[in-house]
Amino acid sequence: MHKDTTWLDLWEGFRVIDADLQTPGQAVLALEPLQGSSKCSACLKPLAQVHEYVQRTVRDMPLVDRQLRLKVKLHRLVCPDCGKCLQHVPWLDKYSRLTKRLVEHIHRP
């Protein structure tokens, strides 16, 4: 994959590291957090201590007539105030499998 993915500034705090366009009508993008972008999801304090990684697959708005799935690598962090938590993702609600952008589109009259 081409290393310059800055044109895809749709997922704040993350960068695209891989793209799978093999399945017709579907695109799967792999995202990873940008260095230094991890914040506690409870108190929003910037944190550097990563406990482990988890991957969540979420749906986003279609991309060039393809259903878009995102494989998002998330940091599980250790916050001195809140304990273990998953990193804050501004474009994804807690526990959600749909981006905020897709949820807003679905609920639009």
DSSP file (Angstrom, degrees, kcal/mol; ACC not computed):
  #  RESIDUE AA STRUCTURE BP1 BP2  ACC     N-H-->O    O-->H-N    N-H-->O    O-->H-N    TCO  KAPPA ALPHA  PHI   PSI    X-CA   Y-CA   Z-CA
    1    1 A M              0   0    0      0, 0.0     2,-0.1     0, 0.0     0, 0.0   0.000 360.0 360.0 360.0 144.0    0.0    0.0    0.0
    2    2 A H        -     0   0    0      1,-0.1     0, 0.0     2,-0.1     0, 0.0  -0.380 360.0-139.2 -61.6 135.4    1.2    3.5   -0.7
    3    3 A K  S    S+     0   0    0      1,-0.1     2,-1.3    -2,-0.1    -1,-0.1   0.745  83.6  82.3 -73.5 -23.6    2.7    5.1    2.4
    4    4 A D        +     0   0    0      1,-0.2     3,-0.3     2,-0.1    -1,-0.1  -0.664  43.5 146.6 -87.7  92.8    1.1    8.5    1.9
    5    5 A T    >   +     0   0    0     -2,-1.3     3,-1.7     1,-0.2    11,-0.2   0.079  31.4 114.3-110.3  22.0   -2.4    8.2    3.3
    6    6 A T  T 3   +     0   0    0      1,-0.3     3,-0.2     3,-0.1    -1,-0.2   0.743  65.5  70.2 -66.1 -21.1   -2.7   11.7    4.6
    7    7 A W  T 3  S+     0   0    0     -3,-0.3     2,-1.1     1,-0.2    -1,-0.3   0.716  87.3  69.7 -67.0 -18.9   -5.4   12.4    2.0
    8    8 A L    X   +     0   0    0     -3,-1.7     2,-0.7     1,-0.1     3,-0.6  -0.533  57.3 151.4 -97.2  66.7   -7.6   10.0    4.1
    9    9 A D  T 3   +     0   0    0     -2,-1.1     3,-0.2     1,-0.2    -1,-0.1  -0.230  34.9 110.1 -90.7  45.8   -8.0   12.3    7.1
   10   10 A L  T 3   +     0   0    0     -2,-0.7     2,-0.6     1,-0.2    -1,-0.2   0.649  67.4  56.7 -93.9 -17.7  -11.4   10.9    8.0
   11   11 A W  S X  S-     0   0    0     -3,-0.6     3,-2.1     3,-0.2    -1,-0.2  -0.772  84.1-141.2-123.8  86.1  -10.4    9.1   11.2
   12   12 A E  T 3  S+     0   0    0     -2,-0.6    79,-0.3     1,-0.3     3,-0.1  -0.136  84.6  14.9 -50.4 130.2   -8.8   11.5   13.6
   13   13 A G  T 3  S+     0   0    0      1,-0.2    21,-3.0    76,-0.1     2,-0.3   0.467 114.3  86.2  85.6   3.0   -5.9   10.1   15.6
   14   14 A F  E <   -A   33   0A   0     -3,-2.1     2,-0.3    19,-0.3    -1,-0.2  -0.910  57.6-152.7-133.5 158.8   -5.5    7.1   13.2
   15   15 A R  E     -A   32   0A   0     17,-2.4    17,-2.1    -2,-0.3     2,-0.4  -0.966  26.8-111.3-130.5 151.1   -3.7    6.3   10.0
   16   16 A V  E     +A   31   0A   0     -2,-0.3    15,-0.2   -11,-0.2   -11,-0.1  -0.665  34.5 170.7 -79.6 127.2   -4.5    3.7    7.3
   17   17 A I  E     +     0   0A   0     13,-3.0     2,-0.3    -2,-0.4    14,-0.2   0.566  64.0  11.5-112.9 -14.4   -1.9    0.9    7.2
   18   18 A D  E     -A   30   0A   0     12,-1.1    12,-2.4     2,-0.0     2,-0.4  -0.988  56.0-157.8-159.8 154.1   -3.6   -1.5    4.8
   19   19 A A  E     -A   29   0A   0     -2,-0.3     2,-0.5    10,-0.2    10,-0.2  -0.998   1.8-164.6-138.7 133.7   -6.4   -1.7    2.3
   20   20 A D  E     +A   28   0A   0      8,-3.0     8,-2.2    -2,-0.4     3,-0.1  -0.962  19.9 159.7-119.5 112.8   -8.2   -4.8    1.0
   21   21 A L        +     0   0    0     -2,-0.5     4,-0.1     6,-0.2     5,-0.1   0.060  42.2 110.0-116.1  21.3  -10.3   -4.2   -2.1
   22   22 A Q        +     0   0    0      6,-0.1    -1,-0.1     2,-0.1     5,-0.1   0.852  60.7  74.1 -69.3 -37.1  -10.5   -7.9   -3.2
   23   23 A T  S >  S-     0   0    0      3,-0.2     3,-1.9    -3,-0.1    -3,-0.0  -0.675  92.3-114.9 -83.0 124.4  -14.2   -8.5   -2.4
   24   24 A P  T 3  S+     0   0    0      0, 0.0     3,-0.1     0, 0.0    -2,-0.1  -0.315  98.0  11.6 -58.2 134.8  -16.5   -6.8   -5.0
   25   25 A G  T 3  S+     0   0    0      1,-0.2    42,-2.8    -4,-0.1     2,-0.4   0.528 115.4  88.6  77.5   5.7  -18.6   -4.0   -3.4
   26   26 A Q  E <   - b   0  67A   0     -3,-1.9     2,-0.4    40,-0.3    42,-0.2  -0.994  50.8-169.3-139.1 143.9  -16.6   -4.0   -0.2
   27   27 A A  E     - b   0  68A   0     40,-3.0    42,-2.6    -2,-0.4     2,-0.5  -0.996   5.2-164.8-129.0 137.2  -13.5   -2.2    1.1
   28   28 A V  E     -Ab  20  69A   0     -8,-2.2    -8,-3.0    -2,-0.4     2,-0.4  -0.984   7.5-171.1-123.6 120.7  -11.7   -3.1    4.3
   29   29 A L  E     -Ab  19  70A   0     40,-2.4    42,-3.1    -2,-0.5     2,-0.5  -0.921  14.2-144.0-112.0 136.7   -9.2   -0.6    5.7
   30   30 A A  E     -Ab  18  71A   0    -12,-2.4   -13,-3.0    -2,-0.4   -12,-1.1  -0.869  21.6-169.7 -97.8 129.7   -6.8   -1.4    8.6
   31   31 A L  E     -Ab  16  72A   0     40,-2.8    42,-2.4    -2,-0.5   -15,-0.2  -0.908   8.8-172.5-119.9 146.2   -6.2    1.6   10.9
   32   32 A E  E     -A   15   0A   0    -17,-2.1   -17,-2.4    -2,-0.4    42,-0.1  -0.975  34.6 -95.8-133.1 152.7   -3.7    2.1   13.7
   33   33 A P  E     -A   14   0A   0      0, 0.0   -19,-0.3     0, 0.0     2,-0.2  -0.327  38.9-114.5 -65.4 144.4   -3.4    4.9   16.3
   34   34 A L    >   -     0   0    0    -21,-3.0     3,-1.8     1,-0.1     4,-0.2  -0.502  45.2 -89.7 -71.1 148.4   -1.0    7.7   15.5
   35   35 A Q  T 3  S+     0   0    0      1,-0.3    -1,-0.1    -2,-0.2   -22,-0.0  -0.392 112.3  13.8 -62.0 132.3    1.9    7.9   18.0
   36   36 A G  T 3  S+     0   0    0     -2,-0.1    -1,-0.3    11,-0.1    -2,-0.0   0.586  96.8 106.1  80.8  11.2    1.0   10.1   21.0
   37   37 A S    <   +     0   0    0     -3,-1.8     2,-0.3   -24,-0.1    -2,-0.1   0.458  43.8 117.0-101.0  -0.5   -2.7   10.2   20.2
   38   38 A S        +     0   0    0      9,-0.3     9,-2.6    -4,-0.2     2,-0.3  -0.529  36.1 173.0 -79.7 129.2   -3.9    7.9   23.0
   39   39 A K  B     -F   46   0B   0     -2,-0.3    49,-2.7    49,-0.3     2,-0.1  -0.959  40.1 -98.4-130.0 149.1   -6.2    9.4   25.6
   40   40 A C  B  >  -G   87   0C   0      5,-2.2     4,-1.5    -2,-0.3    47,-0.2  -0.444  27.4-140.1 -61.7 134.4   -8.2    7.8   28.5
   41   41 A S  T  4 S+     0   0    0     45,-0.9    -1,-0.1     2,-0.2    46,-0.1   0.687  98.1  45.0 -73.8 -16.7  -11.8    7.3   27.4
   42   42 A A  T  4 S+     0   0    0     44,-0.1    -1,-0.1     3,-0.1    45,-0.0   0.916 132.1  12.3 -90.2 -52.4  -13.1    8.3   30.8
   43   43 A C  T  4 S-     0   0    0      2,-0.1    -2,-0.2     0, 0.0    -1,-0.0   0.516  89.7-130.1-107.0  -6.5  -11.1   11.4   31.7
   44   44 A L     <  +     0   0    0     -4,-1.5    -3,-0.1     1,-0.2    43,-0.0   0.650  50.8 155.9  64.5  19.0   -9.5   12.2   28.3
   45   45 A K        -     0   0    0      1,-0.1    -5,-2.2    -6,-0.1    -1,-0.2  -0.597  50.7-110.8 -73.1 131.8   -6.0   12.5   29.9
   46   46 A P  B     -F   39   0B   0      0, 0.0     2,-0.3     0, 0.0    -7,-0.3  -0.442  42.9-170.3 -63.2 134.3   -3.2   11.8   27.4
   47   47 A L        -     0   0    0     -9,-2.6    -9,-0.3    -2,-0.1   -11,-0.1  -0.957  28.9-176.4-131.8 147.2   -1.5    8.5   28.2
   48   48 A A        +     0   0    0     -2,-0.3     2,-0.9    30,-0.2    -1,-0.1   0.610  60.4  95.9-112.2 -20.9    1.6    6.8   27.0
   49   49 A Q        -     0   0    0     29,-0.3    29,-1.5     1,-0.0     2,-0.5  -0.629  57.1-165.2 -81.9 105.9    1.4    3.5   28.9
   50   50 A V  E     -C   77   0A   0     -2,-0.9    27,-0.2    27,-0.2     3,-0.1  -0.800  11.4-172.5 -92.7 124.6   -0.2    0.9   26.6
   51   51 A H  E     -     0   0A   0     25,-3.0     2,-0.3    -2,-0.5    26,-0.2   0.908  65.0 -40.5 -80.9 -46.6   -1.3   -2.2   28.4
   52   52 A E  E     -C   76   0A   0     24,-1.5    24,-3.3     2,-0.0     2,-0.4  -0.949  58.5-102.9-165.7 179.1   -2.3   -4.2   25.3
   53   53 A Y  E     -C   75   0A   0     -2,-0.3     2,-0.3    22,-0.2    22,-0.2  -0.893  26.2-174.5-116.3 147.2   -3.9   -3.9   21.9
   54   54 A V  E     -C   74   0A   0     20,-2.5    20,-3.5    -2,-0.4     2,-0.4  -0.943  16.4-137.4-131.8 158.5   -7.4   -5.0   20.8
   55   55 A Q  E     -C   73   0A   0     -2,-0.3     2,-0.4    18,-0.2    18,-0.2  -0.968  16.4-173.6-119.8 134.7   -8.9   -4.9   17.3
   56   56 A R  E     -C   72   0A   0     16,-2.4    16,-3.2    -2,-0.4     2,-0.6  -0.985  15.2-145.6-124.5 135.4  -12.5   -3.8   16.6
   57   57 A T  E     +C   71   0A   0     -2,-0.4     2,-0.3    14,-0.2    14,-0.2  -0.899  27.9 172.9-100.8 124.0  -14.2   -4.1   13.2
   58   58 A V  E     -C   70   0A   0     12,-2.5    12,-3.4    -2,-0.6     2,-0.3  -0.899  28.2-121.9-129.8 157.0  -16.6   -1.2   12.6
   59   59 A R  E     -Cd  69  98A   0     38,-2.6    40,-2.3    -2,-0.3     2,-0.2  -0.758  29.1-179.7 -98.2 145.9  -18.7    0.0    9.6
   60   60 A D  E     -C   68   0A   0      8,-2.2     8,-0.7    -2,-0.3     3,-0.1  -0.780  42.0 -60.9-131.8 177.4  -18.4    3.5    8.1
   61   61 A M  E    S-     0   0A   0     -2,-0.2    -1,-0.1     1,-0.1    41,-0.1  -0.236  71.7 -84.9 -56.9 148.0  -20.0    5.4    5.3
   62   62 A P  E     -     0   0A   0      0, 0.0     2,-0.5     0, 0.0     5,-0.2  -0.203  38.3-144.4 -56.3 148.4  -19.5    3.8    1.8
   63   63 A L  E >  S-C   66   0A   0      3,-2.4     3,-0.7     1,-0.2    -3,-0.0  -0.960  74.8 -24.7-120.6 111.1  -16.3    4.6    0.0
   64   64 A V  T 3  S-     0   0    0     -2,-0.5    -1,-0.2     1,-0.2     3,-0.1   0.943 128.4 -46.6  49.1  57.4  -16.6    5.0   -3.8
   65   65 A D  T 3  S+     0   0    0      1,-0.2     2,-0.4    -3,-0.1    -1,-0.2   0.697 116.2 115.7  61.6  23.2  -19.7    2.7   -3.9
   66   66 A R  E <  S- C   0  63A   0     -3,-0.7    -3,-2.4    -5,-0.1   -40,-0.3  -0.972  73.5-114.0-120.0 136.9  -18.2    0.1   -1.7
   67   67 A Q  E     -b   26   0A   0    -42,-2.8   -40,-3.0    -2,-0.4     2,-0.5  -0.496  39.6-139.5 -61.6 134.9  -19.4   -0.9    1.8
   68   68 A L  E     -bC  27  60A   0     -8,-0.7    -8,-2.2   -42,-0.2     2,-0.4  -0.890  23.5-179.4-111.2 125.3  -16.6    0.2    4.1
   69   69 A R  E     -bC  28  59A   0    -42,-2.6   -40,-2.4    -2,-0.5     2,-0.5  -0.958  12.9-153.4-117.1 139.0  -15.4   -1.8    7.1
   70   70 A L  E     -bC  29  58A   0    -12,-3.4   -12,-2.5    -2,-0.4     2,-0.9  -0.953   7.2-155.7-114.5 127.0  -12.6   -0.6    9.3
   71   71 A K  E     -bC  30  57A   0    -42,-3.1   -40,-2.8    -2,-0.5     2,-0.6  -0.883  25.7-165.1 -98.5 103.8  -10.3   -2.9   11.3
   72   72 A V  E     -bC  31  56A   0    -16,-3.2   -16,-2.4    -2,-0.9     2,-0.6  -0.809  15.3-148.7-102.8 120.5   -9.3   -0.5   14.1
   73   73 A K  E     - C   0  55A   0    -42,-2.4     2,-0.4    -2,-0.6   -18,-0.2  -0.769  24.7-168.4 -83.7 122.5   -6.3   -1.3   16.3
   74   74 A L  E     - C   0  54A   0    -20,-3.5   -20,-2.5    -2,-0.6     2,-0.4  -0.888  18.0-126.5-117.0 144.8   -7.1    0.2   19.7
   75   75 A H  E     - C   0  53A   0     -2,-0.4    12,-2.5   -22,-0.2     2,-0.6  -0.733  10.1-149.0 -86.2 132.4   -4.8    0.7   22.7
   76   76 A R  E     -EC  86  52A   0    -24,-3.3   -25,-3.0    -2,-0.4   -24,-1.5  -0.931  32.5-163.8 -95.8 121.8   -5.9   -0.6   26.1
   77   77 A L  E     -EC  85  50A   0      8,-3.6     8,-2.2    -2,-0.6     2,-0.6  -0.569  25.6-131.4-110.3 164.8   -4.4    1.9   28.4
   78   78 A V  E     -E   84   0A   0    -29,-1.5   -29,-0.3     6,-0.2     6,-0.2  -0.946  25.0-167.2-116.5 108.0   -3.5    2.2   32.1
   79   79 A C  E  >  -E   83   0A   0      4,-3.0     4,-2.4    -2,-0.6   -32,-0.1  -0.814  19.7-143.4 -95.0 130.8   -4.8    5.5   33.5
   80   80 A P  T  4 S+     0   0    0      0, 0.0    -1,-0.1     0, 0.0     4,-0.1   0.770 102.6  37.1 -63.9 -23.7   -3.4    6.5   36.9
   81   81 A D  T  4 S+     0   0    0      2,-0.1    -2,-0.0     1,-0.0    -3,-0.0   0.817 130.6  25.0 -94.2 -36.2   -6.8    8.0   37.8
   82   82 A C  T  4 S-     0   0    0      1,-0.3     2,-0.2     3,-0.0    -1,-0.0   0.539  94.7-135.2-110.5 -10.6   -9.3    5.6   36.1
   83   83 A G  E  <  -E   79   0A   0     -4,-2.4    -4,-3.0     2,-0.0    -1,-0.3  -0.579  64.8  -0.3  86.5-154.2   -7.4    2.3   35.9
   84   84 A K  E    S+E   78   0A   0     -6,-0.2     2,-0.3    -2,-0.2    -6,-0.2  -0.501  77.4 154.2 -73.9 137.8   -7.5    0.2   32.7
   85   85 A C  E     -E   77   0A   0     -8,-2.2    -8,-3.6    -2,-0.2     2,-0.3  -0.974  44.6-103.3-155.4 163.9   -9.5    1.6   29.8
   86   86 A L  E     -E   76   0A   0     -2,-0.3   -45,-0.9   -10,-0.3   -10,-0.2  -0.706  52.2 -94.6 -89.2 147.2   -9.7    1.6   26.1
   87   87 A Q  B     -G   40   0C   0    -12,-2.5     2,-0.3    -2,-0.3   -47,-0.2  -0.237  42.4-102.6 -62.2 150.5   -8.4    4.7   24.3
   88   88 A H        -     0   0    0    -49,-2.7   -49,-0.3    -3,-0.1    -1,-0.1  -0.563  32.5-167.0 -73.3 133.3  -10.8    7.5   23.4
   89   89 A V    >   -     0   0    0      3,-0.4     3,-1.8    -2,-0.3   -76,-0.1  -0.957   8.8-157.4-123.7 109.6  -11.8    7.5   19.7
   90   90 A P  T 3  S+     0   0    0      0, 0.0    -1,-0.1     0, 0.0   -77,-0.1   0.737  91.7  46.2 -62.6 -24.3  -13.5   10.8   18.8
   91   91 A W  T 3  S+     0   0    0    -79,-0.3     9,-2.3     1,-0.1    10,-0.4   0.251 108.5  62.4-102.1  12.0  -15.3    9.4   15.8
   92   92 A L  S <  S-     0   0    0     -3,-1.8    -3,-0.4     7,-0.2     7,-0.1  -0.970  75.5-134.6-142.4 121.8  -16.6    6.2   17.5
   93   93 A D    >   -     0   0    0      5,-0.5     3,-2.0    -2,-0.4     5,-0.1  -0.385  46.8 -79.9 -70.9 153.6  -18.9    5.9   20.5
   94   94 A K  T 3  S+     0   0    0      1,-0.3    -1,-0.1   -53,-0.1     3,-0.1  -0.286 114.7   0.3 -55.0 132.6  -18.0    3.5   23.3
   95   95 A Y  T 3  S+     0   0    0      1,-0.2    -1,-0.3    -3,-0.1     2,-0.1   0.359  99.8 141.1  68.7  -2.2  -18.9   -0.1   22.4
   96   96 A S    <   -     0   0    0     -3,-2.0    -1,-0.2     1,-0.1     4,-0.1  -0.370  43.3-165.7 -75.2 148.2  -20.2    1.0   19.0
   97   97 A R  S    S+     0   0    0     -3,-0.1   -38,-2.6   -39,-0.1     2,-0.4   0.200  76.3  67.5-110.6   9.7  -19.7   -1.0   15.8
   98   98 A L  B    S-d   59   0A   0    -40,-0.2    -5,-0.5    -5,-0.1   -38,-0.2  -0.990  86.7-117.2-128.5 138.1  -20.7    2.0   13.6
   99   99 A T     >  -     0   0    0    -40,-2.3     4,-2.3    -2,-0.4    -7,-0.2  -0.331  28.1-114.5 -67.2 157.4  -18.9    5.3   13.2
  100  100 A K  H  > S+     0   0    0     -9,-2.3     4,-2.6     1,-0.2     5,-0.2   0.875 117.8  57.8 -58.7 -37.6  -20.6    8.4   14.4
  101  101 A R  H  > S+     0   0    0    -10,-0.4     4,-1.8     1,-0.2    -1,-0.2   0.903 108.2  44.9 -60.8 -43.1  -20.7    9.6   10.8
  102  102 A L  H  > S+     0   0    0    -43,-0.2     4,-2.4     2,-0.2    -2,-0.2   0.897 111.8  52.2 -69.7 -40.5  -22.7    6.4    9.7
  103  103 A V  H  X S+     0   0    0     -4,-2.3     4,-2.1     1,-0.2    -2,-0.2   0.926 110.0  49.0 -60.8 -45.0  -25.1    6.7   12.6
  104  104 A E  H  X S+     0   0    0     -4,-2.6     4,-0.7     1,-0.2    -1,-0.2   0.893 111.2  50.3 -61.4 -39.9  -25.9   10.3   11.8
  105  105 A H  H >< S+     0   0    0     -4,-1.8     3,-0.5    -5,-0.2    -2,-0.2   0.902 110.0  49.8 -65.3 -41.6  -26.5    9.3    8.1
  106  106 A I  H 3< S+     0   0    0     -4,-2.4    -2,-0.2     1,-0.2    -1,-0.2   0.885 113.9  45.2 -64.0 -39.9  -28.8    6.5    9.1
  107  107 A H  H 3< S+     0   0    0     -4,-2.1    -1,-0.2    -5,-0.2    -2,-0.2   0.516  86.2 111.2 -85.2  -5.5  -30.8    8.7   11.4
  108  108 A R    <<        0   0    0     -4,-0.7    -3,-0.0    -3,-0.5    -4,-0.0  -0.526 360.0 360.0 -70.6 131.5  -31.0   11.6    8.9
  109  109 A P              0   0    0      0, 0.0    -1,-0.1     0, 0.0    -4,-0.1   0.498 360.0 360.0 -70.9 360.0  -34.6   12.0    7.6
